[in-house]
Amino acid sequence: MKKFFYLSFLLCSVLYAEVGPSVDMTVESSKESTIETPARVEVTRGDVKIIEATENIRYLSQKIAKEYLYIYNYPQNEEMKKRLYRTLGKLGENLKEISAATTDEDTNNVLDFLAYSQEQILNILGKKPSKEMLVSLLDYADTLQEGAESIGKTYAYNFTREEEMLVASKNVSFLLERIIKYYMAIYSGYDSKNNRMKLHASVNELASYMQKLNGYDYPEEIQNIRKKINMVWKRDKSVIGEMNRYFVPSLLFDSVVYLEEEVDMLALYHSQRL
């Protein structure tokens, strides 16, 4: 039955990519979630590697959407195209990491899903940017996020303190990408109530994870990194709040790259303490 389900989904995805939607576009996919959450499997502490890979895929799904939105607005930017290809390469690495770490059939079925989405995104990159291509790519990016979350739920367990903080740092990076994705969508002309609501919801969710990181007793050198993150994000949040007056996508792109490099240092700290 599951093989039939996945085959049917892939066939529908092909038809969707060829025809494209006729409804008014928002950043979120117009389709309802069709990925089934795999049945619960017995897990061990070693499954933190799978959890980390699913968090990476969630992050990369937003990064892919954000970078293509930039290309959609600035199609001559060859450097951004190179970045997007590198992002897709990292996606493939994380898919392989999960595949190597699991023997669960349902998880492998979802991985097939995600590999298909990766392939379709690569095909889109070979075509001239358009509204149709943008909607299709955002749809596949949503599938990547949904699939990663589905696998993550399967392997979820009661985290240790350090594992919890590692996931929190991963979520900060995920939400930074998600926020800029919606910012770019609004800048691109898709200024819908839904996009604005999701942007503000992501900003609020980021605040909750930053509160968690700010409450952790880091050593002095890591505290200095955290101070820089707080300072830069305060400025960026203020800029985003002024988007009714002006847009500065390139500035925010560079700033988010810097922020994520600093957040990666926090993630590395917690990863080394597992």
Residue pairs with C-beta under 8 A, 6 or more apart in sequence:
2 36
2 105
2 106
2 109
3 109
5 36
6 109
6 112
6 113
9 34
9 113
10 113
10 116
13 116
13 117
13 120
13 140
13 143
16 31
16 136
16 139
17 120
17 136
20 132
20 135
20 136
21 30
21 135
23 30
24 192
25 131
25 134
25 135
25 190
26 185
26 190
26 192
26 194
26 195
27 65
27 138
27 181
27 182
27 185
27 190
27 194
27 195
27 198
28 138
28 142
28 194
28 195
28 198
29 138
29 139
29 142
29 143
30 139
31 139
31 142
33 146
35 110
35 113
35 143
35 146
35 147
35 150
36 106
36 150
37 150
37 153
37 154
38 104
38 106
38 107
38 109
38 110
38 150
38 151
38 154
39 106
39 154
40 154
41 104
41 106
41 107
41 154
41 155
43 155
43 156
43 157
45 157
46 101
47 101
47 155
47 157
48 159
48 163
48 166
48 274
49 97
49 101
50 97
50 98
50 101
50 102
50 151
50 152
50 155
51 152
51 155
51 156
51 163
51 167
52 166
52 170
52 271
53 94
53 97
53 98
53 101
54 98
54 148
54 149
54 151
54 152
54 155
55 148
55 152
55 167
55 170
55 171
55 174
56 90
56 94
56 170
57 91
57 94
57 95
57 114
57 144
57 145
57 147
57 148
58 144
58 145
58 148
58 149
58 152
58 170
58 174
59 170
59 173
59 174
59 177
60 87
60 90
60 91
60 94
60 144
61 141
61 142
61 144
61 145
61 148
62 141
62 145
62 174
62 177
62 178
62 181
63 87
63 177
64 84
64 87
64 88
64 91
64 121
64 137
64 141
64 144
65 137
65 138
65 141
65 181
66 177
66 180
66 181
66 184
67 80
67 83
67 84
67 87
68 84
68 124
68 125
68 129
68 134
68 137
68 138
68 141
69 134
69 181
69 184
69 185
69 188
70 77
70 80
70 184
70 249
70 253
71 77
71 80
71 81
71 84
71 129
72 129
72 134
72 188
73 184
73 187
73 188
73 249
74 80
75 128
75 129
81 125
84 125
85 125
88 118
88 121
88 122
88 125
91 118
91 144
92 118
95 111
95 114
95 115
95 118
98 107
98 111
98 151
99 108
99 111
102 108
104 154
106 154
107 151
107 154
110 147
110 150
110 151
111 147
111 151
113 143
113 147
114 143
114 144
114 147
114 148
117 140
117 141
117 143
117 144
117 147
118 140
118 144
120 136
120 140
121 137
121 140
121 141
124 133
124 136
124 137
124 140
127 133
134 188
159 167
160 274
162 270
162 273
162 274
163 270
163 274
165 212
165 213
165 216
165 266
165 270
166 267
166 270
166 271
166 274
168 209
168 212
168 213
169 213
169 263
169 264
169 266
169 267
169 270
170 267
171 205
171 209
172 206
172 209
172 210
172 213
172 263
173 260
173 263
173 264
173 267
175 202
175 205
175 206
175 209
176 206
176 256
176 259
176 260
176 263
177 256
177 260
178 198
178 202
179 199
179 202
179 203
179 206
179 240
180 252
180 253
180 256
182 195
182 196
182 198
182 199
182 202
183 199
183 240
183 243
183 247
183 249
183 252
184 249
185 195
186 195
186 196
186 199
186 243
187 243
187 247
187 249
199 240
203 237
203 240
206 233
210 229
210 230
210 233
213 226
213 229
213 266
214 226
214 230
218 226
218 266
218 269
222 265
222 266
222 269
225 262
225 265
225 266
226 266
228 262
229 259
229 262
229 263
229 266
232 255
232 258
232 259
232 262
233 259
235 255
236 252
236 255
236 256
236 259
239 248
239 251
239 252
240 252
